[in-house]
Each structure stands twice: as C-alpha cells, then as structure tokens.
Amino acid sequence: MSAPPVPHALDRFFRIGERGSTVGREVRGGIATFFTMAYILVLNPIILGGAEDGFGNRLPEAQLVTVTALVAAVMTVLMGLTANLPLALAAGLGINALVAYQIAPTMSWPDAMGLVVLSGVVVCLLVVTGVREAIMHAVPQQLKQAISVGIGLFIAFVGFVDAGFATRVPGETGSVPVQLGDDGTLSGWPVLVFCLGVLLTVALLVRGVNGAILIGIVVMTAVAVVIDGIAGLPPGAWGLTAPSVPDDLVALPDFGLVGAFSLFGAVEQVGVLTVVLLVFTLFLTDFFDTMGTAVGVSSEAGLLDEEGRVPRLGRLLFVDGLAAVAGGAASASSNTSYIESAAGVGEGARTGLANLVTGALFALALFLAPLATIVPAQAAAPALIAVGFLLMAQVRYIDWTRFDIAVPAFLTIAVMPFTYSITNGIGAGFIAYAVLRTVLGRAREVPRLLWAVAGLFVVYFAIDPVEQFLGVR
C-alpha cells in the first residue's frame, strides 16, 4: 500500500485541503472580495480629500488613492500570511469620516494622522498584554452596536450634504438648519445624478449583486461625464471634482503622503485631554468593529471552534492594530478588517491565500489613481447612503424595551448626526449609561474602565468651565 501524497507547500502553509477548499476557490474568493470593497479606492480619497484641516489644507486625491491602495495591499497580504484567514483590510469607513470631519478640522493633517498611529499602537499593546478582553467586556454589546448605527446616520448625512441634496439654510437666525437642495427644492443635473445613483445602488443591494457599491459609483460617474459633456455645466456646478476624463488613465503612484504624520503634534493644538479622548474614540471604533467583523466572517466560513472563538485571534487583532499604524503613517486613515470579505467566503475562500489575491489586485490599483480624480461627489455620495444603511441595520439588535439600554443607545445614535460629531455621540452614550445604571442602583455593574471613560467625557463636554475654573484661560 503506497503512502498518501505529501501536500504541496502552498497547501501545507495555508491548510487549504484541511479546510475543505481548493486553490481555485481561494482565487475566486480573493477576486470577489476585492471587487466588493474596491469602492474604498474612490470613497476614501473623496472623504479625506473633501475635508480641510484646521489650517485650510486639503490632501491631494491622487496621493490618497495611492496610499489607500498601498496600505490595503500590504496589510491584506500580511493578514493572510500571519492569521491565515480570508479577511481583507482597507481604510475603515466611519473611522475616516471621524478623522476627516471631527479630528482634522481642529489641527493639521499630520497631527490627525499621528493620532491614528497612536490608536493603532494602543491596539497592539493591548493585544500583547492581554488587556483586550477587559476592553471587550467594558462596553455593553448593544452600546457598541449603537455606535455603529450612529456612524451610519452620520455618514449618510455627510453624503446628502456633499451631494447638495441637503444644504445649510442661509439668512436670519431661527430658521431651520438644513433644507432640501439650494432653496427648498431639488434642481440641477448634479443632484439628479445623486438621486439616480442612490436608486441604482440600493436596487443592486436588494438584488444581492456583488460589488453593488462600486458598480453604482462607476455607472453614475460615466453618466456624469456624459451629462457634463453635453450640458456644458460651469466649473463649480459639480463641486470640487468635475467629471472630466484625464489625459492619462494610468500613472505612476505618488507616495508623497507616506510618512507625513506627527505623533504628538496634536497635543500642542488641542491639549492632552482631547488627544486622549480622540485616540480612545479611534481605538474604540476600530477595535470593536474588527471583533464583530472577524466573528461574522469566520462564522460564515465555518472556522469558529466549538466555543465560538475565532482562530488565531491574537494575530488577527495585532495585524489590525498594525493596519491602523500603517494607515496613519501613510495618511490613508486607520485600516481595518472589512465585512465585505464575506463575499469572498461566499465564493469558497477559507484561507489566507485569498488575501494574497485581493492584496495583489490592490497593488495593481496603485497605477490607476487618475481614474479616481474624475468621480464627482454626486456619483460617490450614494455609496455613503448605502454604507449608512448597512451600518444602521444593526439597530435591530438593540433592546428598545429596556430604557437603561435604549436611552444611552438613542443618545449615541442621535447626537452623532445632530452635532456632526462621532465623538460627542459616544460620550453622550457612555455618560447616560453610567448615570442610568446608578439611578437603578446598579452602579457596581458598570465596569471601572467605563466609569473612567465616562468621567473623561464629562470633562470633555465641560472643558470650557473646567479651563476657566483652573485658570487656564
């Protein structure tokens, strides 16, 4: 009787046969994952490039495309090689909105990206020291879900504003803060492109089409190019980015943003307390989102053990922390694990080999930066609406019959879009949760870490009277 054949090196390293997969399935899965998350190559530059820092500076979109693709390629491959999971990484939606609209306007871009690096270092240290379990148990699961829902509403609001669907009302004090279109009505070709884009994107999502968000962006960009060419709209009609085809569709990558960060520069701009709160907010948003994504994708792939644990979780979390460090260091914002990896799992991916395929495609995208510069906000904003909906869907997991949970969750969700601040929403939710637990005589059930963070947020909200009391001003 002959001995069974020795598995080849690829199969041995990735345990392809052991997990019931094949090389062909891994390749197909890697391609599917890339095309379902490739929209980030367009969306991340638009989110980051569309915001100004505290000094009125903007990040160049072409350079943002380069660093978005670069970090996604490197970290996705690293996740595949170390954790052996079909879990791709790229710039995190929600996190990049926090950086663009909440953090950067109070300091310089290098300072803001330095905070992203610090948040990644915190994740890595907590993984190494084993403190991650304590952090996991400190914040109630339904409050974590409320944070995701609030970010979803915030992102959707940003999309409506960027597209010109909703605008600030000019004029006298006392009027409503926002309105439909420029004058209470919708008018103009750009807004029509946005409305059609929303309908197209959600229709594709309902049909379960892989890559629905990316398809919506591409199709509506093509429509915008045609409309702009025929109608001859003035330069400012589309906002910052006009849909005109560049002379060259392929170009060498521009790495000018790599290394453009300041680790502690934010301390001089906003103070130590605000820096601590912002780093914690970045860490919290990234850390718990990663946990949910890892469990969801691993479960769909049938990789959880009998106790429901994710394989090689420590390596996964460490790579995710490194992705935040790399994203900040390259000015691409924090990179994190993508739930879109489930598309690759649906195509049969079960190992990190799929990540090598996804990473290679992101590397190829390094040379396609000019394509992203023709996408107007009206063609990209429907993706923000779609992502907002997907994040909002987690609202169904919140128990609205328990007021001690529902009220903090509601405040978390509502305060984010209504104050245009993700940080404010998280702070309101934490404080309300601690207070209501105390009112019910269950203060001891609130973890000490959550008490400490809630206390920091009290100081954060009352920073002006605190500074006056301490004689800082």
Backbone hydrogen bonds, N-H to C=O, Kabsch-Sander energy under -0.5 kcal/mol:
donor,donor_aa,acceptor,acceptor_aa,energy
12,R,8,H,-2.5
13,F,9,A,-2.8
14,F,10,L,-2.2
15,R,11,D,-1.4
16,I,11,D,-0.9
19,R,15,R,-1.5
20,G,17,G,-1.8
21,S,16,I,-2.5
26,E,22,T,-2.2
27,V,23,V,-2.4
28,R,24,G,-2.4
29,G,25,R,-2.8
30,G,26,E,-2.4
31,I,27,V,-2.1
32,A,28,R,-2.4
33,T,29,G,-2.4
34,F,30,G,-1.9
35,F,31,I,-2.2
36,T,32,A,-1.6
37,M,33,T,-1.2
37,M,34,F,-0.7
38,A,34,F,-1.3
40,I,37,M,-1.9
41,L,38,A,-1.8
42,V,39,Y,-1.4
43,L,39,Y,-3.0
44,N,40,I,-2.1
46,I,42,V,-1.4
47,I,43,L,-2.6
48,L,44,N,-2.7
49,G,45,P,-2.4
50,G,46,I,-1.2
51,A,48,L,-1.1
53,D,57,N,-2.0
54,G,104,A,-1.6
54,G,107,M,-3.6
56,G,53,D,-2.0
64,L,60,P,-1.8
65,V,61,E,-2.3
66,T,62,A,-1.7
67,V,63,Q,-2.3
68,T,64,L,-2.3
69,A,65,V,-2.3
70,L,66,T,-2.6
71,V,67,V,-2.3
72,A,68,T,-1.7
73,A,69,A,-2.4
74,V,70,L,-2.4
75,M,71,V,-2.6
76,T,72,A,-1.9
77,V,73,A,-1.9
78,L,74,V,-2.3
79,M,75,M,-2.3
80,G,76,T,-1.9
81,L,77,V,-2.3
82,T,78,L,-2.3
83,A,79,M,-2.0
84,N,79,M,-0.9
85,L,79,M,-0.6
87,L,85,L,-2.3
88,A,86,P,-0.6
90,A,336,T,-1.9
92,G,334,S,-2.9
96,N,92,G,-2.6
98,L,94,G,-1.9
99,V,95,I,-2.4
100,A,96,N,-2.6
101,Y,97,A,-2.8
102,Q,98,L,-1.6
103,I,98,L,-1.9
104,A,99,V,-2.9
106,T,103,I,-1.9
107,M,104,A,-1.9
112,A,108,S,-2.4
113,M,109,W,-2.7
114,G,110,P,-1.7
115,L,111,D,-1.4
116,V,112,A,-1.3
117,V,113,M,-2.0
118,L,114,G,-2.2
119,S,115,L,-2.3
120,G,116,V,-1.9
121,V,117,V,-2.2
122,V,118,L,-2.3
123,V,119,S,-1.9
124,C,120,G,-2.3
125,L,121,V,-2.6
126,L,122,V,-2.4
127,V,123,V,-2.1
128,V,124,C,-2.5
129,T,125,L,-2.4
130,G,126,L,-0.9
131,V,126,L,-1.2
132,R,126,L,-1.2
133,E,130,G,-0.7
134,A,131,V,-0.6
135,I,131,V,-1.9
136,M,132,R,-2.7
137,H,133,E,-1.9
138,A,134,A,-1.0
138,A,135,I,-0.6
139,V,135,I,-1.0
143,L,140,P,-0.8
144,K,140,P,-1.8
145,Q,141,Q,-2.1
146,A,142,Q,-1.6
147,I,143,L,-1.7
148,S,144,K,-1.7
149,V,145,Q,-2.2
150,G,146,A,-2.8
151,I,147,I,-2.3
152,G,148,S,-2.0
153,L,149,V,-2.2
154,F,150,G,-2.4
155,I,151,I,-2.9
156,A,152,G,-2.2
157,F,153,L,-2.4
158,V,154,F,-2.3
159,G,155,I,-2.2
160,F,156,A,-2.4
161,V,157,F,-2.2
162,D,158,V,-3.0
163,A,159,G,-1.9
164,G,161,V,-1.2
165,F,160,F,-1.5
166,A,160,F,-1.7
167,T,179,Q,-2.1
169,V,177,P,-1.7
175,S,172,E,-1.2
179,Q,167,T,-2.2
181,G,165,F,-2.9
182,D,185,T,-0.6
183,D,185,T,-0.7
184,G,180,L,-1.6
192,L,188,G,-1.4
193,V,189,W,-2.3
194,F,190,P,-1.9
195,C,191,V,-2.6
196,L,192,L,-2.7
197,G,193,V,-2.2
198,V,194,F,-2.4
199,L,195,C,-2.1
200,L,196,L,-2.6
201,T,197,G,-2.7
202,V,198,V,-2.5
203,A,199,L,-1.9
204,L,200,L,-2.3
205,L,201,T,-2.2
206,V,202,V,-2.6
207,R,203,A,-1.8
208,G,205,L,-1.2
209,V,204,L,-2.5
212,A,209,V,-1.2
215,I,211,G,-2.9
216,G,212,A,-2.3
217,I,213,I,-2.0
218,V,214,L,-2.6
219,V,215,I,-2.9
220,M,216,G,-2.2
221,T,217,I,-1.8
222,A,218,V,-2.1
223,V,219,V,-2.2
224,A,220,M,-2.4
225,V,221,T,-2.3
226,V,222,A,-2.1
227,I,223,V,-2.8
228,D,224,A,-2.8
229,G,225,V,-2.0
230,I,226,V,-2.2
231,A,227,I,-3.2
232,G,228,D,-1.5
237,A,234,P,-1.9
238,W,235,P,-0.5
239,G,236,G,-0.8
242,A,240,L,-0.6
244,S,242,A,-2.3
251,A,367,F,-1.9
255,F,253,P,-0.7
258,V,255,F,-1.3
259,G,329,A,-3.0
260,A,257,L,-2.1
261,F,259,G,-1.7
262,S,110,P,-2.6
267,V,264,F,-1.1
268,E,264,F,-0.6
268,E,265,G,-0.7
269,Q,265,G,-0.8
270,V,266,A,-2.8
271,G,266,A,-0.7
271,G,267,V,-1.4
275,V,271,G,-1.8
276,V,272,V,-2.6
277,L,273,L,-2.3
278,L,274,T,-2.7
279,V,275,V,-2.7
280,F,276,V,-2.3
281,T,277,L,-2.4
282,L,278,L,-2.5
283,F,279,V,-2.7
284,L,280,F,-3.1
285,T,281,T,-2.6
286,D,282,L,-2.1
287,F,283,F,-3.3
288,F,284,L,-1.8
289,D,285,T,-0.9
290,T,286,D,-2.2
291,M,287,F,-1.7
292,G,288,F,-2.1
293,T,289,D,-2.4
294,A,290,T,-3.0
295,V,291,M,-2.3
296,G,292,G,-2.4
297,V,293,T,-2.7
298,S,294,A,-2.3
299,S,295,V,-2.3
300,E,296,G,-2.1
301,A,297,V,-1.8
302,G,299,S,-1.1
303,L,298,S,-3.0
304,L,298,S,-0.6
305,D,309,R,-1.8
308,G,305,D,-2.2
313,L,310,V,-1.0
316,L,312,R,-2.3
317,L,313,L,-2.8
318,F,314,G,-2.1
319,V,315,R,-2.7
320,D,316,L,-2.2
321,G,317,L,-2.1
322,L,318,F,-2.5
323,A,319,V,-2.2
324,A,320,D,-1.4
325,V,321,G,-2.0
326,A,322,L,-3.1
327,G,323,A,-2.5
328,G,324,A,-2.3
329,A,325,V,-2.5
330,A,326,A,-1.6
331,S,328,G,-1.1
332,A,327,G,-2.8
333,S,327,G,-1.0
335,N,323,A,-0.8
336,T,90,A,-2.8
338,Y,88,A,-2.5
341,S,338,Y,-1.8
342,A,339,I,-2.2
343,A,340,E,-2.0
344,G,340,E,-0.6
344,G,341,S,-0.6
345,V,341,S,-1.8
346,G,342,A,-2.3
347,E,343,A,-0.9
348,G,345,V,-1.7
349,A,344,G,-2.3
354,A,351,T,-1.0
356,L,352,G,-1.1
357,V,353,L,-1.3
358,T,354,A,-2.3
359,G,355,N,-3.1
360,A,356,L,-1.9
361,L,357,V,-1.8
362,F,358,T,-1.9
363,A,359,G,-2.1
364,L,360,A,-1.9
365,A,361,L,-1.5
366,L,363,A,-1.2
367,F,364,L,-1.6
368,L,365,A,-1.9
369,A,366,L,-0.5
371,L,249,L,-0.5
371,L,368,L,-1.3
372,A,368,L,-0.6
372,A,369,A,-1.2
373,T,369,A,-0.7
373,T,370,P,-0.6
374,I,371,L,-1.0
375,V,372,A,-1.1
377,A,238,W,-0.5
379,A,376,P,-1.2
380,A,376,P,-1.4
381,A,377,A,-3.0
383,A,380,A,-1.6
384,L,380,A,-0.8
384,L,381,A,-0.7
385,I,381,A,-1.7
386,A,382,P,-2.4
387,V,383,A,-2.8
388,G,384,L,-2.4
389,F,385,I,-2.1
390,L,386,A,-2.3
391,L,387,V,-2.4
392,M,388,G,-2.3
393,A,389,F,-1.5
394,Q,391,L,-1.4
395,V,392,M,-2.3
396,R,393,A,-1.4
397,Y,394,Q,-1.8
398,I,395,V,-1.4
400,W,398,I,-1.1
402,R,399,D,-1.2
403,F,401,T,-0.8
405,I,402,R,-1.5
406,A,402,R,-3.5
407,V,403,F,-2.3
409,A,405,I,-2.1
410,F,406,A,-3.0
411,L,407,V,-2.7
412,T,408,P,-2.3
413,I,409,A,-2.5
414,A,410,F,-3.2
415,V,411,L,-2.5
416,M,412,T,-1.0
418,F,414,A,-1.9
419,T,415,V,-2.0
420,Y,416,M,-0.6
421,S,416,M,-2.2
425,G,421,S,-1.2
426,I,422,I,-2.0
427,G,423,T,-2.4
428,A,424,N,-2.5
429,G,425,G,-2.1
430,F,426,I,-2.4
431,I,427,G,-2.4
432,A,428,A,-2.2
433,Y,429,G,-2.3
434,A,430,F,-2.2
435,V,431,I,-2.5
436,L,432,A,-2.7
437,R,433,Y,-2.0
438,T,434,A,-1.6
439,V,435,V,-2.4
440,L,436,L,-1.7
441,G,438,T,-1.8
442,R,437,R,-3.1
445,E,442,R,-1.6
446,V,443,A,-1.6
451,W,447,P,-2.0
452,A,448,R,-2.5
453,V,449,L,-2.2
454,A,450,L,-2.7
455,G,451,W,-2.4
456,L,452,A,-1.9
457,F,453,V,-2.2
458,V,454,A,-1.9
459,V,455,G,-1.8
460,Y,456,L,-2.2
461,F,457,F,-2.7
462,A,458,V,-1.8
463,I,460,Y,-1.1
466,V,462,A,-2.3
467,E,463,I,-2.6
468,Q,464,D,-2.1
469,F,465,P,-2.6
470,L,466,V,-2.3
471,G,467,E,-0.5
471,G,468,Q,-0.7
472,V,467,E,-2.7
473,R,467,E,-0.8
